[in-house]
Amino acid sequence: MKHLNLPVTLSLFILLLVDCSNLYAIKDPIKFGKVSIEELQMKTYQKDTSAVAVYLCDYGVSDITFRNDVGFLFIYTRTLRIKILKDKGLDYGTFSFGYNKNSSHVSLTRACTYNLENGKVVKSKLSGKDKILEKTSENYYSYKFTLPNVKVGSVVEFMYQVSSDVSWSLRPWYFQKDIPVAWSEYRVSIPEYFNFKRNAKGYLPFQINEHDYSNGIAYKENYSIDNYRWVVKDAPAFKKEPYATTSKNFKSAIEFEIAGYKGFNGIYHDKTGSWKKINKILMESDDFGLQLRTGGFLKDVVTDINAKGGTNQEKMMAAFDYIKSNMKWNEYNSAFTTTTLRAAFKEKKGNVGDINLMLVVLLNKLGIHADPVILSTRNNGLLSLVSPSLGKFNYVIACCKIDNKQILLDATDSNCPCNLLPLRCINDKGRLISSAGSYFVNIGARNRYKSVTIAKLNLSEDGNVDGDLMFSYKGHAALNFRNEMKDKSTEEIQESLAKEYSNINIEELELKNMDQVEKPIQTKLQIELAEEPESGVDRIYFNPFIVGKTESNPFTLEERKYPVDYGYPIDKTFMLELTVPEGYALETTPTPVRISLPGKSGQYLYSVAQNGNKIIVTSRFKINKRQFLFNEYANLKEFYNLVVAKNAEMLVIKKTS
């Protein structure tokens, strides 16, 4: 199909929509510029008085229409109106949308702020300097509008239109936002030539769910058009909490993906109707499967690794380390190469596809069978296991098998050890792609977040506390620490730890294995508490959790309608050995605690003992599975309440002689 070269105007778009459809004869729920006095006078949103802002209306239209000069053309128009209710809602005066610059054209942008001043409506229109175009990833850009004169009480409006000659690029529509939505409406028209898979998700019911037919004309031939209209009214704000994948997985929405299309000759072309078809498309793709057949540029690397000999495991590690050390990730996610692997190798940088497909090629050149696994990152959304989809994939990793053990590798992060994926990748399942076929691969966490903290402290009679504080990090705990402290000197790491743990003064720091990513990190700090413990008559009150204290419950909702997803199991151990002065002892020994979630999916152990002048405190917090469903939320919330309460308890140390 031809590219759209002529500018598409709003009037043209309106003309394109004129047909005999009953749905499209229905009046639009919003008209840009027609803000009412009632909307400007509105002080609160009655259905949610805590709302900082509210979408008064969010209206989208996706139309696939035919023009003789360009063929089928996709046009998407969105108009939205937001009422600013509180200071924290002022950010909604800034709006952005993304598009593919290679295949799309932004043909219309309008925005305006409305204020009621002395009984009159004052308009503040968007100027050219308030529009910013930013590159967000390869080929993808973001248009950002920042409206002037936005304040509490303002109504802001945005309208934009994107056209594309990729006529099957129907956008998803999210009826639910982070603030309430009074009216959300999406209309879609699809010619009979296109077969789309639709996926409605979320728990909000449609106020309106209509479908009818109209006709279009292509090359003097009539064709049928399916017209859809969906409306959700009074959508509540989506309440975010920690430990979740992207909210796109759970907000009420409708998504589309092309399954196939029919040519004017009547022949049907399968696009993504089956996994077999998707596998074939990928293996024949210039920027995916065909790149796996290259690798001559890696000849010297293969020779060097083979010359050192060793087992397949050792060669795999050498290949993994080579790609991590010699290729720099440009921070762009993609399952596909930028241009060619040879070009990326020459530049020594590339996107995810460049780096991890290169790793697959290198492993195969070394005689280690490897295949790519495509996946959707946590921020990109979950895959459907029952509906084949190519559009959801935005990442690729390498998979090999040694001694019947499947190993997953991501060479974009130099701090990643073998068979440990960054959290961004851990999103249930990926799809292995190969010339022999494809299948799902479990990409759930294969390693825990494991930390051990040991404090050996001395309490003096005048209240000073000093001693050694030691940390050991394995698995995701080690990866997180290495990434947080990346490129920092020992002195800079000490400064960072001092900021994180403001209640202690760090006098000296020792680090081990920071650069040996396959080994645990060991740290040792010589410390002194910044403040003396609270004291009373012959008593000292001491909270043993000088670091790593669980001070608050991360779960505060009455009801959570989406899963809790930690990404990986968690195992945190804290041990304190506190040496007290002669003649001091625990007034009472706290009762040991053992709290367990159903099925031992989480556990908390706490105990205190005294041996001579040493008080020993042991605490262990474990989350043994990655995900908790919404019906497990109440138990998990109460589990944290008990942990928080126990972490707040003081040791009462009494002078006995």
N, C-alpha and C positions, 0 to 999 in steps of 0.2 A: 504494500500500500504506500501511497505517496505521503511525504511529509506535508504538514500544514504550514504553508509559507505566508498566507494572508493573515492579518490580525483578525481575531474573532472578537466581535463586540457583543455587548449585552443584548442589543436589539436583534443581532443575528441569532443568538441563543434562543431568544423568545420565539423567533420565527421557526426555528428548528423544532420546537416543541408543539407547534400547532398541528393537531390531528384530531381524529374523532374520538379519542379516548375519554371516557367518562371521568377517570381518575384525574387526568391532567386538565380537565375542565373545572375541577374543584379549586376554589380560591386558595391562593397561597396563604399560609398562616402568618406570614410576616412580609412586610414591604420595607426595603431599606429607606431610611429617612422619615418614616411615619411613627415617631415615638410619641406616646400619649402623655398628657399631663399627669394622669394617674400613675404611670410608671415612674415619672420623675418625682412625684410626691411620696412614693412608697418609702417607708422607713425600715420595715422588717419584712421578712418572708414568713408568713403565718404558719406554714407547715414545718418550718425549721427556724426558730428565732435565733439560733446560734450561728446561722449561715453568715459568712463574711461577704458573700456575693451570691447571685443566683442567675442562672441562664433563664431569661424570660422566654426565649425561643431559640432553638437551634434547628435549622432547616437546610437539608441537603437534597440535591437532585443529581442523579447520574443518568445520562442519556447516551445511548449508542444510536447515532443517526447516520443516514446515508447522504452523501453529496457526490454528484457525478465527477467533480474535479479531484476529489481526494479519496473516494470510497467511504468505508465506514469510519466514523470519527467519534471518539469518546469525549464528552464534555461533562465536567463536574462543577457544580456551583454550590456554594455554601454561604448562607447568611445567618449570622448569630447576633443576638442582643443580650447584653449582660447588665444587671443592676449592681452597682457597688454599694454595699451596705455598711461595711466597717473598714477601719484602717488596714486590717490584714487582707482585705480584698482588693487593695489598690493595684496589686500585681496583675489583676485581670485586665488592666488597661494596656497590657502588652500581650500580643498574640502572634503566633507563628504557625506556619504550615510547611510541610515538606513536599518535594516533587523530584522526579527524575529529569534532569535537564536535557539528557540525550533524547528522550522520547516524549517529553511534555513541554507545553508552552503556557506560561501564566498570562492569560489574556485580559484579566480584569482584577484590580484590587481597589477597594474602597474602604474607608474607615472614618469614624466620626465620634466625637464626644459630645454629649448633650448635658447641659446643666440648666437648672431653673434658678434664675437670678432676678429678684424683684418682680416675680410673677411672669417673667418672659423666658422663653426657651432660647438659650445661647448655644450655638454650634461651634465646635472647634474641630476643623477638618484636618485630616492627615496630610502632611507635606512630604515632599520627596526625601528630605533629609531624615525623616522619621522611619524610612523603609531601609532595612538592612538585608542583604543577601549573603548568606553564609554557606560555605561548603561543609557538609556534615559527614559525608563519606564519599567513596568513589561514585561519581555521577549523580549523587543526591545532594540537593541544596535545600536550605531553609530560608523562607521569606519571613522576616520578623518586623512587626509593626509596633511602634510605641506611640500611643496617642497622647496628645497634649491636654493639659488642664483636667486631668482625671482626679477626682476627689470623692470623698464619701457623699453619696447622693447622686453621683453621675450615672448616666446610662451610656454604655459604649456599644458601638455596632461595628461589625466587620463583615465584609463581603469579598469573596474572591472566586475566580473561575480558572480552572485548569483544563486545557484541551490536549488531546493526545491522539496520534494515529495508531497507537496500540489499543485497538478497540476492545480488548478484553481485560483492560486494567481497571475493573470495578473496585472502588475503594470500600474498605469496611466502614461501618457506621456505629459509633458508640453512643447509645442512648443515655448512658450514665456517666457522670463526671465526678470530680473531687468536690464539687459544690452541687447543690440541688439544681435540677432542670425542670422548669415548669411545663415546657412543651418541647418534645424532640420528635422531629418528623423526617423520614427519608423516603424519597420516591426514586424508583428505578425503572427504566424501560429497556427491554432486551429484545432485539430482533430474533426471529425464529432460527437464524443461522448459527446462533451462539448457544452453547450448552454450559451453563454455570452450575457448580456445586454451591449450595448455600448452607451456612451454618449459623443458626441463631443460638446465642448462649446467654447466660445470666439468669436471674430469677424473677425479673420484672415482667409482668404480663403486657401484651400489646393492647392498648386502648382501641386501636384501629389496625386491622390486618386485612387489606383488600387486594384483590387481584382481578384485573380485567384485560381486555384485548383491544388493540387498535390496528391500523394498517399503515404501512409505509410503501414507498415506491423506489425501486432500484432498477435502473436501466429499463424503465417503462414497465417493469413487472411488479405486481403487488407482493408484499410479504407481510406476515403477521408479526405483531409486537406484543410481548407480555409486559404489562404495566403493573407495578407493585407499589403499595403505599403502606408504610408502617409508622405507627405513632405510639410513643410511650409518654404518658402524662404524669406529672408530679414524681419524677424519679428522685429518690433521696440521694444525698451525697454519698459517694463511696468512701468509707472510713478506712484509711490506711493504718496498718500496724506493722511492727517489725516482723522479720522472718516470713517473707512472702516473695514469690516470683512476681513478675510484672502484673500490675492491676488489670492489664488488658485481658488476662486470662479469665477474669471473674466479673468484670463490668458487663452489664447487659449490652449486647451488641449483635450485629448481623454481619457476617463475612462472606466473601465470594471468592471462588477460584474457577478459572476456565477448565472445563473437562474436555471440551472439543468444539469444533465448529464445522459447519457444512458449507461447502463452496456453492457458487451459483449453478454448478453442474450437478448438484445433488450429492456429491461424494463427501462422506463424513471423515474428518481428520481428528484422530484422538490426540489430545494434548497432554493431559495428566489424568487420564481415566483409570489407570492402573499403575501399580508399582513397577510392573514389567516395562511399561511404556516410559515411565520416569527414568528407570535405570538405563534404558536404551538412549533416551535423549541425552543423559549425562555422559555416557560412555562415548557418544559421538560428538560431544560438544568440543569446539576448538579450545575453549578456556577451562576444560575439565578433563574429560577422558582422553582426548588426543594428547594432552600435555603429559599424561602418564606414560606415553610411548616414547617420550624424549629422554634425555639424560646423558648424551654424549659430553656435555659440558662438565659432568661430574666425574669424568674418567680419572683424573689425577687424584681426586678425593677417594675414590674406590680403591685405587692402587695403594695409596698410603695406608688405608685402614686394613686392607688384606695383608699388606706386608708385615703388619704387627701381629698377625695371627690371632689366635684366641677363639673362644666359643662364639656361637651365634648371639648369646646374651651380651658378651663383651663387644662384639661388632655392632649390635643394635645400640648399645650405650655410646659407642664412639660416633656413630652416625647421628644420634640424637644430640649429643654434645656439640658436634660440628655445626649442625644447622642452627642450634641455639646461639652459638658463639659467633657465627659468621653472617647470620641474617637478622636484620633489625625489623621488628614489626612497626608498621606505620600507623597503628591504632585503628585501622579500618577492618571491619568484619566483612567477610565474603566467603562463600564456598567456591568461588571461581577465581582464576588468576587475573591479574591486572592486564597483562598482555601475554607474555610467554615466560616460562620458568627460566629460560636462558637469559632473558633480559633482566629478570629479578635477581638472578645469581650474579650477573655483572654489576648491578647497582648495589648489591648486598642489603637490600631492603625490599619490603613488599607487604601486601595484605595477608590475612590469614590463609587464603587459598594459595598464594605464592609460596608461603613458608611450609605449610604442612603437606601440600601436594609434592613439593620438592623432597620432603622427608620420605614420603611414600616411594618416590622414584629411587632415592638413594638406597633405601632398605632393599628394594627388589634387585637393584644392581649388585648388592652384596650377597644375594642369594637368600635373603630373608623375605618370605612372602608377606606382603603388606598391601592393605587396601585402604582407601579413604572412607571415613564415616562422616556423613553430612548430618547436621543437627541445627536446631533452633536454640539460640541462647536464652537465658532466663529473662532478659529484658525484651526479647522478641516474641515470646509466647510459646505455649505448648503445641506440640504436634498432635494431630488427630491420628490415632492408630487404625481407624477404620475407613477413613476417607483419604486416599492418596493425594498428596499435595506437594508440589515443587516450590511454590511461592513462599512457604514458611521457612525454608532453610536459609540460613545466613552465616553458616560457619562450617568448617571441616577440620577433622583431626585425623591422625594416622592410627591404624590398627594393625598389629602384627601378632603372630602366634609363635611362641617358642616353647618347646617341650609341652605342647598341648595347653599352654596357658595363654589366654588372650591378654594382650597388653595395649593400652590406649596411651597415645602420646600427643602432646601439644607443644610444639617448639617455639611458639610465639612469646612465651614467658621464660626468660633465662633462669628464673628461680624455681621453675617447675621440675620436680624429680620425675623419674620414670613411673608411669602408671598412676599419676596423680593429675587430675585435670583442674584448671582454675574454676572457681565457683561459677563464673559466667557460663561455663559449658554444662554444668550439672543441672539438667532439665529433663530428667526421666529417660528418654530414649533417643537414639540416633538411628540413621539408616546406612548400613554398609553397602557400598556400591562397588560392583566388580563385573568383569566380563562374564563370570559364571552366574550372575544374578545378584539379587539384593535381599537383605533381611534386616530386621530391627536388632539393635545392639543396646543392651542396658548400659547407660552412661551415668547411673547413680554413683554416689561417692564410693570409691574403693578404699578410701583412707579416712581416718577420723581426724578431728581436731583434738589433739592431745597435748595438754600442758601439765607440768608439775612445778609447783612453787614451794620452795623450802625456805623458811625463815629461821635462822638461829640467832636469837636476840638476847641481850642482857639488860635487865631492869635494875637500875641502881636505886639506892634508898632515897635519893633526892629526886627521883622521877625520870632521869634520863634513860632513853632506850636506844641502844645501838647494836650493831652486829652485821651479819652477812645475810644477803637475800639472793637466792639462786633460782633461776628459771631454766626449765628444759622444755623445748618445743619440738613436736614431731608432726608429721602430716600437714594438714591445712594450717595448724598453728604456726609451724615453721615457715610455710609459704607466705602467710600473711605478714609475719614479722620481717622476713627478708624483703618483701615488697614495700612495706612501710618505711624501712630503713635503707632502701636502695640508694647506692652511690653516696652514702653518708660515711664520714670518718668515725672512728671510735669516739672522739670528743663530741661530734654532732649527735651520735646516737645517745650518748650520756645526757646531752641537753634535751633531746626529745623525751627520754624517759623521765627526766626531772619535771618536765611540763605535764606529762601524763600522770605521774604520781607526785602531786604537789605536797602531799603530807610527809614526804621523806626527803632528806638531804643525801644526795649521792656523792660519796667522797672518792670512790674508785670503781672502775668497771673493767671486767675481763670478758672477752667474747671468744667462743670457739665454734668452728665449723660454719661461719657465716657464708663462706664461698664454696663449701662442699655440700651441695644441695641434696645429696642422697643421705646425708647424716643429720641427726638431730642438732638443733642449736643449743648450746650451753652458755649461760650467762651467769656471772657472779658479781654482785654489787656489795660494796661496803657502805653501809647506810647509818643514818641517825634520824630518828623521828623529829620532824620539824617542830612539833609541839609536845609538851609533856602530857602524859595521860591525866585524866581527871582524877582528883583525889579528895578524900574527906578525912574525918578523924580516924587515923590508923588504918585507912583503907585506900587502895588504888583501884580505879575502874579502868579496865583495859579491854578494848575491842581487838580480838586477835587478827582480824582481817585488815592488815595494814595495806594490802593491795588486793585487787580482784574481788572486792566485796560486791555482792548483789544487793544494791541499795533500793531498787524499785522494781516493780513488776512490769515487764514490757507489754503485758496483755491487760488492757483496760476496758475493752468493749463489753457490753452486756451480752452481746451475741455476735459471733464472727461467722460469716457465711462463706468463707473461703478457707482453704487449708493453711495450717502453719507449716512452713517449709524452711528447715534449717540449712538445707543444702548438703549437710554431712552430719554424722553422729559426733557428739561432743563428749569429751572426757577431761574434766578439770580437777586436779588434786591440789589441795593446799595443806601444808604441814607447818606447824609452828613449834619450835622448841624455845621456850622462854625461861631463862635462868633468873630466878628472883633472889633478893638478898636473904641472908640467913635470918631466921625468925619470921619469915613471911610464908603464907600458904593460902590456898584457895579457901574462902569462907565456906562455900559449898561447891561440890562438883556437879556441874550441869548434867542432866540426864542424857544419855546417848540417844540419838535420833536416827531412825531409818525410815525414810519416806519413799514409797514406790508408786509409780503410775501403773494402771492396769497392764498386764502382760509384760511387766518389767521394762516398758518402753522408756521409762525415766526413773532415776534413782538419786536419792540424796542421803549421804551418810555423814554424821557429825558426832564426834566424841571428844571428851576432855579427860585427861588423867594427870596425876601429879606423882612424880618419882623423886623423892628428896626435894631439892630446891629447883627442880625442873618441871615446868608445866608443859604438857604435850597436847596440842590441839590438832586434830585430823579432820579434814573436810573433803568430801568427794562428790562432785556434781556430774551426773551422766545423763545424756539424752541418747538413747540407743537406736532411734530410727530417724530417718530424714524428715518424714512428713506425718503430720497429725491432721485428721479430718475434722470438719467443723463440729461434728458431734462429740469429739474428744476435747474440745476447747475448754469447757468448764473445768474438767479435771486438771488440765494443764495449767490453767489460770490459778487454781487453788494450790497446786504444787508449788508454783512460784511464790504465792503468798506465804507459804510455810517456810520456804527457803529464805525469803527476805526477812521474815521475823527472826529466824535463827541467826542470820548474819548480823542482825542488829543487837544481839545480846552481848552484854558486857561480862567479862570475867571480873569477879570481885576478889581482890587479893588483900588479905587482912594480916596486919602485924600481930603475931601471936606471942612474941616475947621481946 
